[in-house]
């Protein structure tokens, strides 16, 4: 491909929204929409101050933008939810500076779907090679040790792997809904003991006089999202330095003021008698998937977390014919509530030859251990399931 110009952009605002949306027309993942990534920047949730420098690599043919690689230059590993502590330690032992590093992901969101974006009709393999060649040049010239594409889109993985990226397998949770018509249908997949436990957990919040209501679309306003930020902040503060409190109130407000509102779901817990708000969870959706993201409450009510973050969203997903539910990172308790373990893939490039060699030698063994762990986890779930094949559309 001739006459291609490469440009590094320090903000998504340097990429026209209309062109970005054109590129993303075949991919309805909300976490890679222009509005989502722009809101992270304009709200101050993602910025060089907090160790996330946007570096969007773009490819141009004349005046036409033909491809873009969403990237960030990072000075730490927080907010990725793929833990590279072993790599940090290895670099330290070798006397190599680990940071900064290049990251490809939707910041602060462990959501499968990262890929380069392309103008329809271009040769994606050829353009990918051009972009990765530029990434390699930029990294080597600027003393950057690695480039890491996290939570990679399954369809794009083949293209990226052909560029000699190293594959690292980690774990996520997912629920595949079948043809259930109701939550009662959903319960039929469990053994009798766990079916009884889930019924008890759902009934317990009613004993506290609590109800959970779903809000979507035009029902959501700025006040709802300010309240959600309050609960999010409250929940994060309870975990101290491990609380992952990254998002500002401005980010939550912008969710109500942009097209993103159509992708937002809130599940609000209230006192039945007074309608007083007690807690809230936030989920994100498209036509096929539901993602659990944030939650918090100002009152410790037994099983409220399970109801607001799992059971009420599952019930909503069944009603609205959603096929998959990704409940978010962490939590061994998920496997008893319908979720199975599933591998997710990240792809990596290291620019120190010795470190690259050592990690590539280790990765096949580590990946096999992770797949064995996923299989062992799924052998313990109290229900029958089919292996899901996630779609990002």
C-alpha positions, 0 to 999 in steps of 0.5 A, spaced: 500 500 500 503 506 497 502 513 499 500 512 507 501 517 512 502 515 519 500 520 525 500 520 532 494 523 536 494 525 543 486 525 544 480 522 540 478 529 539 483 529 533 479 523 530 473 526 527 467 523 530 463 521 524 469 517 521 470 514 527 463 512 528 463 509 520 469 505 522 465 502 528 459 501 524 460 493 524 462 493 531 456 495 536 461 495 542 459 501 547 466 501 550 469 503 543 464 508 541 467 515 540 463 518 545 465 513 551 472 514 550 471 522 549 467 522 555 473 519 559 478 524 557 473 530 557 471 528 564 478 527 567 477 520 568 483 518 563 489 523 562 496 524 563 495 526 570 493 519 572 497 515 567 493 514 561 496 519 555 491 518 549 496 516 543 491 514 537 495 512 531 492 513 525 493 512 518 491 516 512 491 515 504 491 523 502 486 526 506 482 520 507 483 516 514 483 509 513 485 506 520 486 507 527 489 504 533 486 506 540 492 506 544 494 509 551 501 510 554 501 508 561 506 509 567 502 504 571 498 498 571 492 500 574 485 500 571 487 494 566 485 488 570 490 483 567 495 483 572 502 483 569 506 483 576 510 477 574 513 481 568 514 488 572 518 483 577 522 480 571 524 487 568 526 489 575 530 483 576 534 484 569 535 492 570 530 494 565 525 500 566 518 497 565 514 503 564 512 507 560 508 502 556 503 502 550 496 499 552 490 498 547 484 497 551 478 501 553 480 504 559 478 502 566 473 497 562 475 489 562 471 488 556 473 483 550 473 487 543 479 491 542 481 491 535 484 496 530 479 500 526 479 500 519 475 504 513 471 499 509 474 495 503 481 496 505 486 491 506 486 490 514 492 485 514 496 490 510 494 496 514 495 492 520 502 491 518 503 498 517 501 500 524 504 495 528 511 497 524 510 504 526 508 502 533 515 498 533 519 504 531 515 509 536 517 504 542 524 503 540 526 510 539 522 512 545 525 507 550 518 503 551 519 496 553 512 493 551 506 494 547 500 490 549 493 489 546 488 487 552 481 483 551 482 482 544 476 481 539 476 474 537 475 476 529 481 481 529 486 476 533 488 472 527 490 478 524 494 481 530 497 474 531 500 474 524 504 480 526 508 475 531 504 478 537 505 473 543 498 470 546 497 471 553 490 467 556 487 470 562 480 469 565 473 472 565 466 470 567 460 470 562 453 467 562 449 465 556 442 465 556 438 460 552 431 461 550 428 462 557 422 466 558 422 468 565 427 467 571 423 461 573 426 458 567 433 460 568 433 457 575 431 450 572 439 449 569 441 449 577 441 443 581 435 443 586 440 445 592 443 451 588 436 453 586 433 453 593 439 458 595 438 463 589 430 463 591 432 464 598 437 470 596 432 473 592 427 473 597 431 475 603 431 483 600 424 483 600 424 481 608 428 487 609 422 491 605 427 492 599 425 492 592 430 493 585 427 497 579 430 497 572 431 504 569 433 505 562 433 510 556 429 516 557 428 514 564 435 516 566 437 523 567 443 527 570 440 526 577 440 518 577 447 518 574 450 523 580 447 518 585 450 512 581 457 516 582 455 517 589 454 509 590 460 508 586 465 512 590 462 509 596 463 502 594 470 504 592 472 507 598 470 501 602 476 497 599 481 503 601 487 503 596 484 497 592 478 500 591 479 502 583 476 509 584 478 512 577 471 515 574 469 522 576 462 525 577 463 528 570 464 522 566 457 519 569 453 525 568 456 525 560 453 518 560 446 521 561 447 527 556 450 523 550 448 517 545 451 513 550 444 513 555 441 508 550 446 503 552 446 504 560 441 500 565 441 502 572 438 497 577 436 502 583 434 499 590 429 502 594 425 502 601 418 499 599 414 503 603 418 510 602 421 509 596 428 512 599 434 510 595 439 505 598 443 503 592 444 502 585 448 498 580 450 500 573 450 496 567 452 497 559 448 494 553 448 493 546 443 488 542 446 482 544 450 483 550 449 486 557 456 488 561 455 489 569 460 495 571 459 499 577 455 498 584 454 501 591 450 502 597 449 506 603 446 500 607 449 493 608 443 489 606 444 481 606 444 479 598 442 486 595 449 486 591 447 479 588 440 482 586 442 488 584 448 486 580 446 479 578 439 477 579 435 483 577 440 484 570 439 477 568 431 477 569 432 484 565 436 480 560 431 474 559 425 479 558 429 483 553 432 477 549 439 479 551 444 473 549 450 474 553 451 477 560 459 479 562 458 481 570 465 484 570 472 482 573 473 478 579 469 474 584 469 466 585 461 467 587 459 468 580 460 461 578 454 459 583 450 464 580 450 462 573 456 464 570 462 460 567 469 461 566 471 463 559 478 465 556 480 472 554 486 473 550 491 479 550 497 480 545 504 483 547 510 485 544 516 486 548 522 490 545 528 487 549 530 481 546 532 477 552 525 479 556 521 477 550 525 471 549 524 469 556 516 471 556 515 467 550 518 461 553 514 461 559 507 463 556 505 456 553 506 453 560 502 459 563 496 459 558 495 451 559 495 452 566 490 457 565 486 453 561 486 447 566 484 452 571 478 454 567 476 447 566 477 445 573 472 451 575 467 450 570 467 442 573 465 445 579 459 449 577 452 447 580 448 447 573 449 444 566 452 449 560 454 450 553 461 453 551 459 460 549 462 463 543 462 471 545 460 476 539 461 483 540 456 485 535 
